């Protein structure tokens, strides 16, 4: 999603400014082999030609539980309709209980938490798992290290966030590991925004609240990038682009220049943030998992597959 932000800002700046910086982004950004080994015969067919679906994987490298770096903490399926007039971003809780296909190494082939597929087979197995679960063909993949939020937000000079209810983060970047958040609208610097976006232990609804907060931060970054004079300030623009390229990687076939032009009119008001329908949490053996509301999820992702935006909005309520 941070890639969307940069592309929307650069595309909106016109071909001269946008082209200059996109050449830099294209050459500097890390590329990943997202589809290697994914069997074509198992992939969903393309139903709505011209629409695009991008899987966004986020990891929190500063999470004390993520020392191995082999987990993906955030999974978002971003749908860009054929007319590119909007975008629908659907978060899939990382503990969603789904069927994970078998990797070439023989791991998987059973029901598990959806983010286990990344540990068992990297990005390609995650692509297979999300495609099997949703029935939606993934066209591109973006990977984000949410620790990079700090540098991105600081490059923008902070972002505006409304905290709906005060809480205490006990896994903060502060030396004592604590940060107090009070209710109300406030300007957050990078460290504060990262603490806000990564905290889940302080809430009864854990990862569901973290998903909401991450969506708030993404929207606030786009708002500030689009309206904060970034394009008019070469130094600020350069810092913003550099911070972003350090935080993201994309698949080998994604054309940033093409997407920039397609997304140049995209602003936060054109974005819809949703969460895959669930029945809440439960247990599978010894594991605490998120139980998918299968009928509702099927309706939602079928609408995505057909590029039926009004139906997406209705099914996601």
Secondary structure, DSSP 4 states (H G I P E B T S, - for coil): -HHHHHHHHHHHTHHHHHHHHHHHHHHHSEEE--STT--GGGSPPP-STT-EEEEEEEE-TT-TT-TTS----EEEEEEE-TT-S-EEEEE--TTBEEEEPPPTTS---EEEETTHHHHHHHHHHHHHHHHHHH-----EEEEEEGGGHHHHHHHTT-EEEEESS-EEESS-SSTTS-EEE-SEEEEE-HHHHHHHHH--TTSTTHHHHHHHHHHHHHHHHHHHHHHSSTTT-HHHHHHHHHHHHHHEEEETT--HHHHHHHTTT--GGGEEEEE--EEEEEEETTEEEEEE-HHHHHHHHHHHHTT-HHHHHHHT-
